[in-house]
């Protein structure tokens, strides 16, 4: 257990930050899962809508430092390619 007041404060801050980051990461996963389901169903419109909703959430995770910027860029790129492939196969 921390002895100093500053160390105790650090523990409190870390707990708050961890909870916040966990919530953000969970939110991102939810949006990505909805997008994955839309792609799997083959519904072009639903996939595009889900992508438009998921992209800002991923970008926000990078901005807030929850996920690395390059990781977000890679995932957005791959998801975008899958949505475009779906649209091309139906279009």
C-alpha positions as CSV (number, residue, x, y, z in Angstrom):
1,X,0.0,0.0,0.0
2,X,1.2,3.5,-0.8
3,X,2.5,5.5,2.1
4,X,2.7,9.0,0.9
5,X,-0.3,11.2,0.0
6,X,1.0,11.7,-3.5
7,X,1.3,8.0,-4.1
8,X,-2.2,7.5,-2.8
9,X,-3.5,10.2,-5.2
10,X,-1.6,8.5,-8.1
11,X,-3.4,5.2,-7.3
12,X,-6.8,7.1,-7.4
13,X,-5.9,8.8,-10.7
14,X,-4.8,5.5,-12.2
15,X,-8.0,3.7,-11.2
16,X,-10.1,6.5,-12.8
17,X,-8.0,6.6,-15.9
18,X,-8.1,2.8,-16.3
19,X,-11.9,2.7,-16.0
20,X,-12.2,5.5,-18.5
21,X,-9.9,3.8,-21.0
22,X,-11.6,0.5,-20.5
23,X,-15.0,2.1,-21.3
24,X,-13.6,3.8,-24.4
25,X,-12.0,0.6,-25.7
26,X,-15.2,-1.4,-25.1
27,X,-17.2,1.3,-27.0
28,X,-14.8,1.0,-29.9
29,X,-15.1,-2.8,-29.9
30,X,-18.9,-2.5,-29.9
31,X,-18.9,-0.3,-33.0
32,X,-16.4,-2.5,-34.8
33,X,-18.4,-5.6,-33.9
34,X,-21.6,-4.0,-35.4
35,X,-19.7,-3.2,-38.5
36,X,-18.3,-6.8,-38.8
37,X,-21.9,-8.1,-38.4
38,X,-23.1,-5.7,-41.1
39,X,-20.3,-6.9,-43.5
40,X,-21.1,-10.5,-42.7
41,X,-24.8,-10.1,-43.5
42,X,-23.8,-8.7,-46.9
43,X,-26.0,-5.5,-46.4
44,X,-24.2,-2.8,-48.3
45,X,-26.2,0.2,-46.8
46,X,-25.9,-1.1,-43.2
47,X,-22.2,-1.7,-43.6
48,X,-21.6,1.8,-44.9
49,X,-23.7,3.3,-42.0
50,X,-21.9,1.2,-39.5
51,X,-18.5,2.2,-41.0
52,X,-19.5,5.9,-40.7
53,X,-20.3,5.3,-37.0
54,X,-17.2,3.3,-36.2
55,X,-14.6,5.4,-37.9
56,X,-14.9,8.5,-35.5
57,X,-14.9,6.2,-32.5
58,X,-11.7,4.6,-33.7
59,X,-10.2,8.1,-34.4
60,X,-11.3,9.3,-30.9
61,X,-9.5,6.3,-29.3
62,X,-6.3,7.3,-31.0
63,X,-6.7,11.0,-30.0
64,X,-7.3,10.1,-26.4
65,X,-4.3,7.7,-26.3
66,X,-6.3,4.6,-25.7
67,X,-5.1,3.0,-29.0
68,X,-2.0,3.8,-31.0
69,X,-2.6,6.1,-34.0
70,X,-1.1,3.6,-36.5
71,X,-3.2,0.8,-35.1
72,X,-6.3,2.8,-35.7
73,X,-5.2,3.9,-39.2
74,X,-4.5,0.2,-40.1
75,X,-7.9,-1.0,-38.8
76,X,-9.8,1.8,-40.5
77,X,-8.1,1.1,-43.7
78,X,-8.8,-2.6,-43.6
79,X,-12.5,-2.1,-42.6
80,X,-12.9,0.5,-45.3
81,X,-11.5,-1.9,-47.9
82,X,-13.9,-4.6,-46.8
83,X,-16.9,-2.2,-47.0
84,X,-15.8,-1.1,-50.5
85,X,-15.3,-4.7,-51.7
86,X,-18.9,-5.5,-50.4
87,X,-20.2,-2.4,-52.2
88,X,-18.4,-3.3,-55.4
89,X,-19.6,-6.9,-55.4
90,X,-23.2,-5.7,-55.0
91,X,-23.0,-2.6,-57.2
